[in-house]
Amino acid sequence: MSFQSSPRPAPDKAVLEALLTRLRDDDVHVLQDFKIWQGTPLEFFEKVEGAHEFLDQLTFKIKESKSRMSKDVLTQFSLDFLRDTLASYGYNSKFVAVQCKALITYYQNQKNLVKAIEVCEFLIENGITDDDAKGFHVRLDEFHRLKKRVDERGGDMSGIKFAPVEEDEEEE
């Protein structure tokens, strides 16, 4: 007796590819459409694989200076999506760390300490560690110290220098 499983249809890559193309083309409505697509009944693997590909492309958009999309919108979407799916999708912690380092770098460049602190706290609260010499706890401490100095200066950010974030390249 032979046990043959019935063949499953291959995941429909056309929708994901269309979403990725729209993201590359700076279509601002693609973020909402991606969330809708993620909410449709898909196989678990297809959802997670789609999330990985979309978040990787999103991170590239955040780093890319010539993107016409609002980086504030992109970074918030990325953080919110990771927050919403971290437990259920079981991302590799290195993947999450790489995505969030891009967010931290963006917020540092914008001198947005509150958002940089928020990203560090998200990582720490979820047990995501950093594999470089500087952990997220150290970064969080630096951001809090800088924020305290800025607050003492009445919000004056001049003269505030951020330590650069070493970005890891995700291994394929």
C-alpha positions as CSV (number, residue, x, y, z in Angstrom):
1,M,0.0,0.0,0.0
2,S,1.4,3.3,-1.0
3,F,0.7,6.5,0.8
4,Q,0.4,9.3,-1.6
5,S,-0.6,12.7,-0.5
6,S,-2.8,14.6,-2.9
7,P,-0.8,17.2,-4.7
8,R,-1.3,20.7,-3.3
9,P,-1.5,23.6,-5.7
10,A,1.5,25.8,-5.7
11,P,1.0,29.1,-3.8
12,D,-0.3,31.9,-6.0
13,K,2.8,34.0,-6.4
14,A,1.1,36.4,-8.8
15,V,-0.5,38.5,-6.1
16,L,2.7,38.8,-4.1
17,E,4.7,39.7,-7.2
18,A,2.2,42.4,-8.1
19,L,2.4,43.8,-4.6
20,L,6.2,43.8,-4.6
21,T,6.1,45.5,-8.0
22,R,3.8,48.2,-6.7
23,L,6.0,48.7,-3.7
24,R,9.1,49.1,-6.0
25,D,7.0,51.6,-8.0
26,D,6.2,53.7,-4.9
27,D,2.5,53.0,-4.9
28,V,1.4,54.3,-1.5
29,H,-1.8,52.2,-1.5
30,V,0.2,48.9,-1.6
31,L,0.7,48.9,2.2
32,Q,-3.1,48.6,2.8
33,D,-3.5,46.1,0.0
34,F,-0.7,44.0,1.4
35,K,-2.4,43.9,4.8
36,I,-5.7,42.9,3.1
37,W,-3.8,40.1,1.2
38,Q,-2.3,38.9,4.4
39,G,-5.8,38.7,5.9
40,T,-7.1,36.4,3.2
41,P,-7.1,32.7,3.8
42,L,-3.6,31.7,2.7
43,E,-1.5,28.8,3.7
44,F,0.7,29.6,6.7
45,F,3.9,29.3,4.8
46,E,2.6,31.5,2.0
47,K,1.8,34.2,4.5
48,V,5.2,34.1,6.2
49,E,7.1,33.9,3.0
50,G,5.1,36.8,1.6
51,A,5.7,38.8,4.8
52,H,9.5,38.1,4.6
53,E,9.7,39.2,1.0
54,F,7.5,42.3,1.5
55,L,9.3,43.4,4.6
56,D,12.7,43.0,2.9
57,Q,11.6,45.2,0.0
58,L,10.1,47.6,2.5
59,T,13.4,47.8,4.4
60,F,15.1,48.5,1.1
61,K,12.6,51.4,0.4
62,I,13.3,52.8,3.9
63,K,17.1,52.8,3.2
64,E,16.7,54.1,-0.4
65,S,17.0,57.8,-0.4
66,K,15.3,58.3,-3.8
67,S,12.0,56.6,-2.8
68,R,9.0,58.9,-3.2
69,M,7.1,57.1,-0.5
70,S,6.9,58.7,2.9
71,K,9.5,57.0,5.0
72,D,7.6,57.9,8.2
73,V,4.7,55.9,6.8
74,L,6.9,53.0,5.7
75,T,8.7,52.8,9.0
76,Q,5.5,52.9,11.0
77,F,3.9,50.2,8.8
78,S,7.0,48.0,9.2
79,L,7.1,48.3,13.0
80,D,3.3,47.8,13.3
81,F,3.3,44.8,11.0
82,L,6.2,43.2,12.9
83,R,4.4,43.9,16.2
84,D,1.2,42.3,14.9
85,T,2.8,39.2,13.4
86,L,5.9,38.5,15.5
87,A,4.3,35.9,17.7
88,S,2.2,34.2,15.1
89,Y,4.7,34.1,12.3
90,G,7.7,33.0,14.4
91,Y,10.3,35.1,12.5
92,N,13.9,34.4,12.9
93,S,15.2,36.9,15.5
94,K,18.1,37.9,13.2
95,F,15.6,38.8,10.5
96,V,13.6,41.0,12.9
97,A,16.9,42.6,14.2
98,V,17.9,43.5,10.6
99,Q,14.5,45.0,9.8
100,C,14.5,47.0,13.0
101,K,18.1,48.2,12.6
102,A,17.0,49.9,9.4
103,L,14.2,51.6,11.4
104,I,16.6,52.7,14.1
105,T,19.0,54.1,11.5
106,Y,16.2,56.0,9.9
107,Y,14.9,57.5,13.2
108,Q,18.5,58.4,14.2
109,N,19.0,60.2,10.9
110,Q,15.7,62.0,11.5
111,K,16.8,62.7,15.1
112,N,13.6,61.1,16.3
113,L,14.6,59.7,19.7
114,V,11.1,58.8,20.7
115,K,10.7,56.4,17.8
116,A,14.2,55.0,18.1
117,I,13.5,54.3,21.7
118,E,10.2,52.6,20.7
119,V,11.9,50.3,18.3
120,C,14.6,49.3,20.8
121,E,12.0,48.6,23.5
122,F,10.0,46.5,21.0
123,L,13.1,44.4,20.3
124,I,14.0,44.0,24.0
125,E,10.5,43.2,25.1
126,N,10.4,40.4,22.6
127,G,13.9,39.0,23.5
128,I,15.4,40.0,20.2
129,T,19.2,40.3,20.6
130,D,21.8,42.0,18.6
131,D,24.8,40.0,17.4
132,D,27.2,43.0,17.1
133,A,29.2,44.5,19.8
134,K,26.4,46.9,20.8
135,G,23.2,45.3,22.1
136,F,19.8,46.9,21.9
137,H,19.9,47.5,25.6
138,V,23.0,49.7,25.2
139,R,21.4,51.6,22.3
140,L,18.3,52.1,24.4
141,D,20.4,53.5,27.2
142,E,22.2,55.9,24.8
143,F,18.9,57.1,23.4
144,H,17.4,57.7,26.8
145,R,20.6,59.7,27.8
146,L,20.4,61.7,24.6
147,K,16.7,62.4,25.1
148,K,17.3,63.6,28.6
149,R,20.0,66.0,27.4
150,V,17.7,67.2,24.6
151,D,14.8,67.7,27.1
152,E,17.1,69.6,29.4
153,R,17.9,71.9,26.5
154,G,14.3,72.5,25.8
155,G,14.2,70.3,22.7
156,D,17.3,71.7,21.1
157,M,18.8,68.9,19.0
158,S,21.8,70.9,17.8
159,G,25.1,69.4,18.8
160,I,23.5,66.0,19.4
161,K,25.5,63.2,17.8
162,F,24.2,59.7,17.3
163,A,26.5,56.7,17.3
164,P,26.2,55.0,13.9
165,V,24.2,51.8,13.8
166,E,26.2,48.9,12.2
167,E,23.8,47.3,9.8
168,D,23.9,43.6,9.2
169,E,23.2,42.2,5.8
170,E,20.6,39.5,5.9
171,E,22.0,36.2,4.9
172,E,20.1,34.4,2.2
